[in-house]
Amino acid sequence: MRFQNFFLRDVSSRNENVLMGVRSCVNGLLWRSSMKRADLLRHLRINECRFVREGAKHSVYVNPKNEFMSTVPRHAEINSFLTRKICKDLGIPAPRGK
């Protein structure tokens, strides 16, 4: 997809213009550009991931079903790409954008 202008781009799967700072298109799905840390931790708890320990600048979570482990940075907002990477590392589905 090409940018229509600096702020808007066409999401062909939904035929709507979406503000770049609010959402982005990945594989035809709409994702939030960032997620609050509390929302990500809630998503991890819903998918039965457990807190292991605190690091200097991150928290470590493990999925007891498959024993996969990942770190969650201690930022107020976490980029959507990092959110999907954390979920992929833990073997759980990525949270859907609203």
PyMOL CGO cylinders between C-alpha atoms (Angstrom):
from pymol import cmd
from pymol.cgo import CYLINDER

trace = [
    CYLINDER, 0.00, 0.00, 0.00, 1.19, 3.48, -0.77, 0.3, 1, 1, 1, 1, 1, 1,
    CYLINDER, 1.19, 3.48, -0.77, 0.62, 6.46, 1.46, 0.3, 1, 1, 1, 1, 1, 1,
    CYLINDER, 0.62, 6.46, 1.46, -2.18, 8.69, 0.16, 0.3, 1, 1, 1, 1, 1, 1,
    CYLINDER, -2.18, 8.69, 0.16, -0.72, 11.54, 2.14, 0.3, 1, 1, 1, 1, 1, 1,
    CYLINDER, -0.72, 11.54, 2.14, 1.39, 11.92, 5.26, 0.3, 1, 1, 1, 1, 1, 1,
    CYLINDER, 1.39, 11.92, 5.26, -1.44, 11.31, 7.77, 0.3, 1, 1, 1, 1, 1, 1,
    CYLINDER, -1.44, 11.31, 7.77, -3.90, 9.00, 6.05, 0.3, 1, 1, 1, 1, 1, 1,
    CYLINDER, -3.90, 9.00, 6.05, -3.59, 5.74, 4.20, 0.3, 1, 1, 1, 1, 1, 1,
    CYLINDER, -3.59, 5.74, 4.20, -6.14, 3.47, 2.59, 0.3, 1, 1, 1, 1, 1, 1,
    CYLINDER, -6.14, 3.47, 2.59, -6.86, 0.15, 4.26, 0.3, 1, 1, 1, 1, 1, 1,
    CYLINDER, -6.86, 0.15, 4.26, -7.99, -1.85, 1.25, 0.3, 1, 1, 1, 1, 1, 1,
    CYLINDER, -7.99, -1.85, 1.25, -9.50, -4.74, 3.23, 0.3, 1, 1, 1, 1, 1, 1,
    CYLINDER, -9.50, -4.74, 3.23, -11.93, -2.36, 4.97, 0.3, 1, 1, 1, 1, 1, 1,
    CYLINDER, -11.93, -2.36, 4.97, -12.12, 0.40, 2.32, 0.3, 1, 1, 1, 1, 1, 1,
    CYLINDER, -12.12, 0.40, 2.32, -11.74, 3.15, 4.87, 0.3, 1, 1, 1, 1, 1, 1,
    CYLINDER, -11.74, 3.15, 4.87, -9.17, 5.75, 5.67, 0.3, 1, 1, 1, 1, 1, 1,
    CYLINDER, -9.17, 5.75, 5.67, -7.56, 5.37, 9.06, 0.3, 1, 1, 1, 1, 1, 1,
    CYLINDER, -7.56, 5.37, 9.06, -5.48, 7.93, 10.88, 0.3, 1, 1, 1, 1, 1, 1,
    CYLINDER, -5.48, 7.93, 10.88, -1.88, 6.63, 10.97, 0.3, 1, 1, 1, 1, 1, 1,
    CYLINDER, -1.88, 6.63, 10.97, -1.21, 7.63, 14.58, 0.3, 1, 1, 1, 1, 1, 1,
    CYLINDER, -1.21, 7.63, 14.58, -4.25, 5.74, 15.83, 0.3, 1, 1, 1, 1, 1, 1,
    CYLINDER, -4.25, 5.74, 15.83, -4.18, 2.45, 13.90, 0.3, 1, 1, 1, 1, 1, 1,
    CYLINDER, -4.18, 2.45, 13.90, -2.09, 0.61, 11.35, 0.3, 1, 1, 1, 1, 1, 1,
    CYLINDER, -2.09, 0.61, 11.35, -2.81, -2.22, 8.94, 0.3, 1, 1, 1, 1, 1, 1,
    CYLINDER, -2.81, -2.22, 8.94, -1.00, -5.56, 9.24, 0.3, 1, 1, 1, 1, 1, 1,
    CYLINDER, -1.00, -5.56, 9.24, -2.16, -8.45, 7.05, 0.3, 1, 1, 1, 1, 1, 1,
    CYLINDER, -2.16, -8.45, 7.05, -5.52, -6.76, 6.52, 0.3, 1, 1, 1, 1, 1, 1,
    CYLINDER, -5.52, -6.76, 6.52, -6.24, -6.46, 10.25, 0.3, 1, 1, 1, 1, 1, 1,
    CYLINDER, -6.24, -6.46, 10.25, -6.46, -3.21, 12.18, 0.3, 1, 1, 1, 1, 1, 1,
    CYLINDER, -6.46, -3.21, 12.18, -4.15, -2.89, 15.18, 0.3, 1, 1, 1, 1, 1, 1,
    CYLINDER, -4.15, -2.89, 15.18, -3.67, -0.12, 17.69, 0.3, 1, 1, 1, 1, 1, 1,
    CYLINDER, -3.67, -0.12, 17.69, -0.33, 1.62, 17.27, 0.3, 1, 1, 1, 1, 1, 1,
    CYLINDER, -0.33, 1.62, 17.27, 0.38, 1.19, 20.98, 0.3, 1, 1, 1, 1, 1, 1,
    CYLINDER, 0.38, 1.19, 20.98, -1.15, -0.48, 24.01, 0.3, 1, 1, 1, 1, 1, 1,
    CYLINDER, -1.15, -0.48, 24.01, -1.20, 0.49, 27.67, 0.3, 1, 1, 1, 1, 1, 1,
    CYLINDER, -1.20, 0.49, 27.67, 0.98, -1.75, 29.81, 0.3, 1, 1, 1, 1, 1, 1,
    CYLINDER, 0.98, -1.75, 29.81, -1.93, -2.53, 32.14, 0.3, 1, 1, 1, 1, 1, 1,
    CYLINDER, -1.93, -2.53, 32.14, -4.01, -3.73, 29.15, 0.3, 1, 1, 1, 1, 1, 1,
    CYLINDER, -4.01, -3.73, 29.15, -1.18, -6.01, 27.99, 0.3, 1, 1, 1, 1, 1, 1,
    CYLINDER, -1.18, -6.01, 27.99, -0.73, -7.46, 31.49, 0.3, 1, 1, 1, 1, 1, 1,
    CYLINDER, -0.73, -7.46, 31.49, -4.50, -8.06, 31.67, 0.3, 1, 1, 1, 1, 1, 1,
    CYLINDER, -4.50, -8.06, 31.67, -4.31, -9.88, 28.30, 0.3, 1, 1, 1, 1, 1, 1,
    CYLINDER, -4.31, -9.88, 28.30, -1.43, -12.02, 29.61, 0.3, 1, 1, 1, 1, 1, 1,
    CYLINDER, -1.43, -12.02, 29.61, -3.38, -12.93, 32.78, 0.3, 1, 1, 1, 1, 1, 1,
    CYLINDER, -3.38, -12.93, 32.78, -6.49, -13.83, 30.73, 0.3, 1, 1, 1, 1, 1, 1,
    CYLINDER, -6.49, -13.83, 30.73, -4.32, -16.20, 28.67, 0.3, 1, 1, 1, 1, 1, 1,
    CYLINDER, -4.32, -16.20, 28.67, -2.99, -17.78, 31.90, 0.3, 1, 1, 1, 1, 1, 1,
    CYLINDER, -2.99, -17.78, 31.90, 0.54, -16.35, 31.74, 0.3, 1, 1, 1, 1, 1, 1,
    CYLINDER, 0.54, -16.35, 31.74, 2.19, -15.98, 35.13, 0.3, 1, 1, 1, 1, 1, 1,
    CYLINDER, 2.19, -15.98, 35.13, 4.49, -13.34, 36.56, 0.3, 1, 1, 1, 1, 1, 1,
    CYLINDER, 4.49, -13.34, 36.56, 7.97, -14.72, 37.38, 0.3, 1, 1, 1, 1, 1, 1,
    CYLINDER, 7.97, -14.72, 37.38, 10.15, -11.83, 38.52, 0.3, 1, 1, 1, 1, 1, 1,
    CYLINDER, 10.15, -11.83, 38.52, 10.99, -8.15, 38.18, 0.3, 1, 1, 1, 1, 1, 1,
    CYLINDER, 10.99, -8.15, 38.18, 14.14, -7.07, 36.37, 0.3, 1, 1, 1, 1, 1, 1,
    CYLINDER, 14.14, -7.07, 36.37, 15.75, -3.63, 36.44, 0.3, 1, 1, 1, 1, 1, 1,
    CYLINDER, 15.75, -3.63, 36.44, 13.61, -2.25, 33.61, 0.3, 1, 1, 1, 1, 1, 1,
    CYLINDER, 13.61, -2.25, 33.61, 11.26, -5.13, 32.76, 0.3, 1, 1, 1, 1, 1, 1,
    CYLINDER, 11.26, -5.13, 32.76, 9.02, -7.86, 34.16, 0.3, 1, 1, 1, 1, 1, 1,
    CYLINDER, 9.02, -7.86, 34.16, 9.35, -11.53, 33.21, 0.3, 1, 1, 1, 1, 1, 1,
    CYLINDER, 9.35, -11.53, 33.21, 6.26, -13.60, 32.39, 0.3, 1, 1, 1, 1, 1, 1,
    CYLINDER, 6.26, -13.60, 32.39, 5.97, -17.31, 31.60, 0.3, 1, 1, 1, 1, 1, 1,
    CYLINDER, 5.97, -17.31, 31.60, 3.23, -19.38, 29.96, 0.3, 1, 1, 1, 1, 1, 1,
    CYLINDER, 3.23, -19.38, 29.96, 2.96, -22.50, 32.16, 0.3, 1, 1, 1, 1, 1, 1,
    CYLINDER, 2.96, -22.50, 32.16, 1.28, -24.51, 29.38, 0.3, 1, 1, 1, 1, 1, 1,
    CYLINDER, 1.28, -24.51, 29.38, 4.35, -24.52, 27.14, 0.3, 1, 1, 1, 1, 1, 1,
    CYLINDER, 4.35, -24.52, 27.14, 6.96, -22.99, 29.51, 0.3, 1, 1, 1, 1, 1, 1,
    CYLINDER, 6.96, -22.99, 29.51, 7.74, -20.15, 27.05, 0.3, 1, 1, 1, 1, 1, 1,
    CYLINDER, 7.74, -20.15, 27.05, 9.11, -16.99, 28.67, 0.3, 1, 1, 1, 1, 1, 1,
    CYLINDER, 9.11, -16.99, 28.67, 9.16, -13.32, 27.64, 0.3, 1, 1, 1, 1, 1, 1,
    CYLINDER, 9.16, -13.32, 27.64, 9.95, -9.93, 29.15, 0.3, 1, 1, 1, 1, 1, 1,
    CYLINDER, 9.95, -9.93, 29.15, 7.57, -6.96, 29.32, 0.3, 1, 1, 1, 1, 1, 1,
    CYLINDER, 7.57, -6.96, 29.32, 9.18, -3.50, 29.50, 0.3, 1, 1, 1, 1, 1, 1,
    CYLINDER, 9.18, -3.50, 29.50, 8.08, -1.12, 32.24, 0.3, 1, 1, 1, 1, 1, 1,
    CYLINDER, 8.08, -1.12, 32.24, 6.76, 1.64, 29.96, 0.3, 1, 1, 1, 1, 1, 1,
    CYLINDER, 6.76, 1.64, 29.96, 3.35, 3.32, 30.17, 0.3, 1, 1, 1, 1, 1, 1,
    CYLINDER, 3.35, 3.32, 30.17, 2.63, 2.39, 26.53, 0.3, 1, 1, 1, 1, 1, 1,
    CYLINDER, 2.63, 2.39, 26.53, 4.06, -0.50, 24.54, 0.3, 1, 1, 1, 1, 1, 1,
    CYLINDER, 4.06, -0.50, 24.54, 4.37, -0.46, 20.75, 0.3, 1, 1, 1, 1, 1, 1,
    CYLINDER, 4.37, -0.46, 20.75, 2.02, -2.82, 18.87, 0.3, 1, 1, 1, 1, 1, 1,
    CYLINDER, 2.02, -2.82, 18.87, 4.92, -4.64, 17.19, 0.3, 1, 1, 1, 1, 1, 1,
    CYLINDER, 4.92, -4.64, 17.19, 6.48, -5.38, 20.59, 0.3, 1, 1, 1, 1, 1, 1,
    CYLINDER, 6.48, -5.38, 20.59, 3.08, -6.43, 21.96, 0.3, 1, 1, 1, 1, 1, 1,
    CYLINDER, 3.08, -6.43, 21.96, 2.68, -8.98, 19.15, 0.3, 1, 1, 1, 1, 1, 1,
    CYLINDER, 2.68, -8.98, 19.15, 6.29, -10.18, 19.68, 0.3, 1, 1, 1, 1, 1, 1,
    CYLINDER, 6.29, -10.18, 19.68, 5.69, -10.74, 23.40, 0.3, 1, 1, 1, 1, 1, 1,
    CYLINDER, 5.69, -10.74, 23.40, 2.50, -12.70, 22.66, 0.3, 1, 1, 1, 1, 1, 1,
    CYLINDER, 2.50, -12.70, 22.66, 4.30, -14.73, 19.99, 0.3, 1, 1, 1, 1, 1, 1,
    CYLINDER, 4.30, -14.73, 19.99, 7.13, -15.51, 22.43, 0.3, 1, 1, 1, 1, 1, 1,
    CYLINDER, 7.13, -15.51, 22.43, 4.58, -16.74, 25.00, 0.3, 1, 1, 1, 1, 1, 1,
    CYLINDER, 4.58, -16.74, 25.00, 2.59, -18.74, 22.42, 0.3, 1, 1, 1, 1, 1, 1,
    CYLINDER, 2.59, -18.74, 22.42, -0.68, -16.84, 22.94, 0.3, 1, 1, 1, 1, 1, 1,
    CYLINDER, -0.68, -16.84, 22.94, -2.86, -14.91, 20.46, 0.3, 1, 1, 1, 1, 1, 1,
    CYLINDER, -2.86, -14.91, 20.46, -2.10, -11.22, 20.02, 0.3, 1, 1, 1, 1, 1, 1,
    CYLINDER, -2.10, -11.22, 20.02, -4.71, -8.78, 21.38, 0.3, 1, 1, 1, 1, 1, 1,
    CYLINDER, -4.71, -8.78, 21.38, -7.05, -7.40, 18.75, 0.3, 1, 1, 1, 1, 1, 1,
    CYLINDER, -7.05, -7.40, 18.75, -7.37, -3.64, 18.17, 0.3, 1, 1, 1, 1, 1, 1,
    CYLINDER, -7.37, -3.64, 18.17, -10.67, -1.93, 18.88, 0.3, 1, 1, 1, 1, 1, 1,
]
cmd.load_cgo(trace, "trace")
